């Protein structure tokens, strides 16, 4: 009887631990509410609120015991230039935020999402009729992706498994100004690009339409992806696209001949408008997307380093 009780307690503990590290709608909601609140004033590049966002990510990385892998602790500072509109302060200082989960192996998987948005509509790219002075909260674009980044950091740092690859978690700055953060990283990498297995990017994963599903780009960037996608168990609909380039940070890695995946729930009427707010986020949908991403990564962990394929 004591043995049976021990087995029950052990199984219950394992199940409870597994449930605790699985993607959490509560955590996703907390992160998006924090990053897309009016207090953050749209996280515009070069603003103090953008700096607060970077500090928020650092705080979470420290909580998950990631090692700093920037050039200044967790930070990789760089200068971003606003080009789409004429402003007196067109050169702005910002950062990538980089945390490393060191499993003591040769190759690394990069997981990324950009943390900047359009601020108060004075840096260009807004779709609003009169954007100046309006807070563009960017709940979907891309507080949702940062929430996903942080949940994956929590999952892989807290699962008590030493995986066969290291993980580099990067919150990119200045994506909205032309993928500037990811381009800065691949041109000034804090670990050799030759040691990167693949890069997974999340940009706008918060507005899942269950009938459409989540799009996963980059399927054509390695011949191994089809095998990795086999036997994914999920109630969340998804579809694939071969393209590895495109208007988000994975494109910078693809340009360096690194296989990529890109998770995206599609455009909507609130894109780059002040109406992209937390209340419109599909929390269960995002948790389902992260569940798919975890399975794909765990399938990839079983394979040798992926070979890059150019998409014709």
PLY file of the C-alpha trace (Angstrom):
ply
format ascii 1.0
element vertex 312
property float x
property float y
property float z
element edge 311
property int vertex1
property int vertex2
end_header
0.00 0.00 0.00
2.85 2.40 0.85
4.37 1.70 -2.58
1.06 2.45 -4.32
0.71 5.69 -2.38
4.28 6.62 -3.32
3.60 5.92 -7.02
0.39 7.95 -6.91
2.12 10.88 -5.23
5.02 10.71 -7.70
2.72 10.63 -10.73
0.56 13.39 -9.32
3.64 15.52 -8.66
4.95 14.98 -12.17
1.58 15.83 -13.69
1.27 18.91 -11.50
4.77 20.04 -12.48
4.02 19.48 -16.16
0.81 21.49 -15.87
2.67 24.26 -14.08
5.20 24.73 -16.87
2.80 24.35 -19.80
1.75 27.60 -21.53
-0.44 29.57 -19.14
-3.22 31.91 -20.22
-2.80 33.69 -16.89
0.86 34.43 -17.61
0.13 35.41 -21.20
-2.57 37.83 -20.01
-0.30 39.32 -17.33
2.52 39.98 -19.78
0.32 41.47 -22.50
-1.60 43.65 -20.03
1.67 45.00 -18.66
3.33 45.63 -22.02
0.26 46.97 -23.82
-1.07 49.22 -21.07
-1.50 52.94 -21.67
1.32 53.50 -19.16
3.75 51.99 -21.68
2.67 54.56 -24.30
3.10 52.21 -27.22
6.73 51.19 -26.53
8.12 53.52 -29.21
11.80 53.11 -30.01
13.98 55.49 -28.01
11.36 56.28 -25.37
11.63 55.69 -21.63
8.67 53.31 -21.95
10.61 51.28 -24.50
13.42 51.10 -21.94
10.91 49.99 -19.29
9.79 47.21 -21.62
13.38 46.02 -22.01
13.78 46.05 -18.22
10.56 44.04 -17.89
12.01 41.36 -20.17
15.30 41.34 -18.25
13.41 40.86 -14.99
11.66 37.79 -16.40
14.89 36.39 -17.86
16.52 36.70 -14.45
13.51 35.01 -12.84
14.00 32.05 -15.17
17.74 32.01 -14.39
18.85 32.68 -17.95
22.43 33.85 -18.41
23.04 37.30 -19.94
24.24 37.04 -23.53
24.24 40.64 -24.75
27.24 42.93 -24.97
26.22 44.77 -21.78
24.74 42.11 -19.55
21.38 41.13 -21.04
21.43 44.21 -23.29
22.83 44.60 -26.79
22.65 48.37 -27.36
22.43 49.86 -30.85
21.34 53.03 -32.60
18.10 52.97 -34.59
17.20 55.51 -37.24
13.66 56.64 -38.02
13.34 56.89 -41.81
9.63 56.89 -42.63
8.90 60.37 -41.23
11.00 63.46 -40.59
11.59 64.02 -36.87
14.30 66.01 -35.05
15.37 62.97 -32.99
15.65 60.47 -35.84
18.59 58.65 -34.21
17.44 56.75 -31.13
19.23 54.46 -28.72
17.64 51.11 -27.99
18.54 47.49 -27.23
18.07 43.87 -28.01
17.53 41.87 -24.82
19.25 38.49 -24.88
19.09 35.59 -22.42
20.89 32.25 -22.74
19.88 28.81 -21.50
23.18 26.97 -21.52
22.81 23.21 -21.79
26.54 22.76 -22.35
26.24 21.65 -25.98
27.60 22.93 -29.28
24.52 24.26 -31.06
21.77 26.69 -30.10
18.14 27.32 -31.01
17.13 30.99 -31.19
13.62 32.01 -30.09
12.67 35.62 -30.77
9.99 38.31 -30.74
10.19 42.09 -31.07
9.15 44.26 -28.12
8.84 47.70 -29.73
5.74 49.24 -31.29
4.65 52.61 -32.70
4.59 54.70 -29.55
2.28 57.70 -29.84
2.15 57.64 -33.62
5.12 59.91 -34.39
7.58 57.44 -35.90
5.66 56.43 -39.02
3.81 53.24 -40.07
0.52 54.02 -38.31
-2.68 53.18 -40.21
-4.72 55.69 -38.21
-6.02 58.79 -39.99
-4.52 61.17 -37.43
-2.01 59.07 -35.48
0.06 61.78 -33.78
-0.50 61.82 -30.04
-2.52 58.59 -29.98
-1.15 55.66 -27.96
-0.66 52.61 -30.14
-0.69 49.87 -27.51
0.29 47.03 -29.83
-1.27 44.24 -27.79
-1.10 41.84 -30.71
1.85 43.60 -32.37
3.86 42.50 -30.56
3.12 42.21 -26.86
1.59 38.85 -27.78
4.90 37.66 -29.23
6.88 38.84 -26.20
4.43 37.00 -23.94
5.08 33.90 -26.03
8.84 34.41 -25.79
8.65 34.66 -22.01
6.42 31.60 -21.70
8.82 29.53 -23.80
11.72 30.78 -21.69
9.82 29.69 -18.59
8.98 26.31 -20.10
12.44 25.31 -21.27
14.22 26.68 -18.21
11.77 25.03 -15.83
11.24 21.55 -17.27
14.20 19.95 -15.43
15.55 18.57 -18.73
18.98 19.29 -20.16
18.10 19.47 -23.85
20.40 18.54 -26.71
20.56 22.20 -27.80
21.10 25.47 -25.96
18.48 28.22 -26.23
19.00 31.89 -26.98
15.94 34.01 -26.18
15.99 37.41 -27.90
13.56 40.31 -27.52
14.40 42.49 -30.51
14.28 46.28 -30.54
13.30 48.55 -33.43
11.58 45.93 -35.57
8.96 48.47 -36.60
11.70 50.70 -38.03
12.83 48.00 -40.46
13.95 44.86 -38.58
16.81 46.89 -37.14
17.31 44.87 -33.96
17.50 41.48 -35.64
19.72 42.86 -38.39
22.03 44.30 -35.76
22.18 40.95 -34.01
22.98 38.84 -37.08
25.67 41.35 -38.09
27.04 41.49 -34.53
26.14 38.08 -33.08
26.88 37.32 -29.46
27.46 33.71 -30.40
28.69 32.43 -33.79
25.94 32.22 -36.41
27.44 28.88 -37.49
26.38 27.50 -34.09
22.69 28.39 -34.55
20.47 25.44 -35.46
17.37 27.46 -36.39
15.42 30.55 -35.39
11.74 30.60 -34.35
10.00 33.99 -34.47
6.67 35.09 -32.99
5.09 38.26 -34.32
1.36 38.86 -33.83
0.19 35.55 -32.35
-2.63 36.99 -30.25
-5.60 37.10 -32.62
-6.17 33.49 -33.56
-9.22 32.83 -35.72
-10.00 29.16 -34.92
-11.40 28.64 -38.41
-8.31 30.01 -40.17
-5.66 28.73 -37.79
-2.15 30.01 -37.17
0.19 30.38 -40.12
3.68 28.92 -39.69
6.15 30.24 -42.22
9.63 28.94 -42.98
8.48 25.41 -43.80
10.64 25.43 -46.91
13.84 26.62 -45.21
15.01 23.13 -44.30
14.30 19.72 -45.79
13.89 18.42 -42.22
10.86 20.52 -41.34
8.25 18.11 -42.80
9.47 15.31 -40.52
9.49 17.67 -37.53
5.87 18.64 -38.23
4.65 15.04 -38.21
2.44 13.84 -35.36
1.79 17.24 -33.77
-1.08 16.79 -31.32
-3.21 19.90 -30.99
-6.74 21.22 -31.16
-5.36 24.45 -32.62
-5.57 24.60 -36.39
-2.40 25.50 -38.26
-1.10 25.69 -41.81
2.37 26.11 -43.26
4.02 28.40 -45.77
7.41 27.80 -47.37
8.67 31.40 -47.32
11.58 32.22 -45.03
11.90 35.92 -45.80
9.23 38.49 -44.96
8.43 41.50 -42.86
9.57 40.30 -39.46
12.75 39.39 -37.63
13.10 35.83 -38.90
13.92 37.36 -42.28
17.24 38.63 -40.93
18.25 35.09 -39.98
17.02 33.61 -43.25
19.24 36.11 -45.07
22.19 34.54 -43.22
21.14 31.06 -44.41
19.69 29.92 -41.09
16.49 27.82 -41.12
13.51 29.66 -39.62
9.94 29.28 -38.43
7.52 32.19 -38.23
4.32 32.08 -36.15
1.63 34.63 -37.11
-2.15 34.75 -36.74
-2.68 37.15 -39.64
-3.65 40.75 -40.23
-6.73 42.48 -38.84
-8.49 45.84 -38.86
-6.58 47.02 -35.76
-3.13 46.48 -37.27
-0.91 49.52 -36.55
-3.85 51.42 -35.09
-4.55 52.69 -31.57
-7.29 50.03 -31.31
-4.87 47.07 -31.03
-5.77 46.47 -27.37
-5.59 43.64 -24.85
-9.34 43.03 -24.80
-9.17 41.63 -28.34
-6.51 39.01 -27.58
-7.45 35.32 -27.84
-5.59 33.98 -24.81
-6.56 30.35 -25.28
-5.58 30.62 -28.93
-2.13 31.92 -28.06
-1.61 29.17 -25.49
-2.51 26.64 -28.17
0.00 28.16 -30.58
2.75 27.95 -27.95
1.82 24.30 -27.42
2.43 23.65 -31.12
5.73 25.51 -31.01
6.94 23.52 -28.02
6.16 20.24 -29.79
7.98 21.35 -32.93
11.04 22.39 -30.94
11.03 19.16 -28.97
10.79 17.16 -32.20
13.73 19.16 -33.59
15.75 18.39 -30.45
15.85 14.75 -31.55
17.62 15.57 -34.83
21.04 16.72 -35.91
21.55 20.39 -36.78
19.17 21.32 -39.60
20.47 22.01 -43.07
19.41 25.30 -44.66
17.37 25.26 -47.86
16.86 28.38 -49.97
13.20 28.92 -50.85
12.83 29.44 -54.60
0 1
1 2
2 3
3 4
4 5
5 6
6 7
7 8
8 9
9 10
10 11
11 12
12 13
13 14
14 15
15 16
16 17
17 18
18 19
19 20
20 21
21 22
22 23
23 24
24 25
25 26
26 27
27 28
28 29
29 30
30 31
31 32
32 33
33 34
34 35
35 36
36 37
37 38
38 39
39 40
40 41
41 42
42 43
43 44
44 45
45 46
46 47
47 48
48 49
49 50
50 51
51 52
52 53
53 54
54 55
55 56
56 57
57 58
58 59
59 60
60 61
61 62
62 63
63 64
64 65
65 66
66 67
67 68
68 69
69 70
70 71
71 72
72 73
73 74
74 75
75 76
76 77
77 78
78 79
79 80
80 81
81 82
82 83
83 84
84 85
85 86
86 87
87 88
88 89
89 90
90 91
91 92
92 93
93 94
94 95
95 96
96 97
97 98
98 99
99 100
100 101
101 102
102 103
103 104
104 105
105 106
106 107
107 108
108 109
109 110
110 111
111 112
112 113
113 114
114 115
115 116
116 117
117 118
118 119
119 120
120 121
121 122
122 123
123 124
124 125
125 126
126 127
127 128
128 129
129 130
130 131
131 132
132 133
133 134
134 135
135 136
136 137
137 138
138 139
139 140
140 141
141 142
142 143
143 144
144 145
145 146
146 147
147 148
148 149
149 150
150 151
151 152
152 153
153 154
154 155
155 156
156 157
157 158
158 159
159 160
160 161
161 162
162 163
163 164
164 165
165 166
166 167
167 168
168 169
169 170
170 171
171 172
172 173
173 174
174 175
175 176
176 177
177 178
178 179
179 180
180 181
181 182
182 183
183 184
184 185
185 186
186 187
187 188
188 189
189 190
190 191
191 192
192 193
193 194
194 195
195 196
196 197
197 198
198 199
199 200
200 201
201 202
202 203
203 204
204 205
205 206
206 207
207 208
208 209
209 210
210 211
211 212
212 213
213 214
214 215
215 216
216 217
217 218
218 219
219 220
220 221
221 222
222 223
223 224
224 225
225 226
226 227
227 228
228 229
229 230
230 231
231 232
232 233
233 234
234 235
235 236
236 237
237 238
238 239
239 240
240 241
241 242
242 243
243 244
244 245
245 246
246 247
247 248
248 249
249 250
250 251
251 252
252 253
253 254
254 255
255 256
256 257
257 258
258 259
259 260
260 261
261 262
262 263
263 264
264 265
265 266
266 267
267 268
268 269
269 270
270 271
271 272
272 273
273 274
274 275
275 276
276 277
277 278
278 279
279 280
280 281
281 282
282 283
283 284
284 285
285 286
286 287
287 288
288 289
289 290
290 291
291 292
292 293
293 294
294 295
295 296
296 297
297 298
298 299
299 300
300 301
301 302
302 303
303 304
304 305
305 306
306 307
307 308
308 309
309 310
310 311
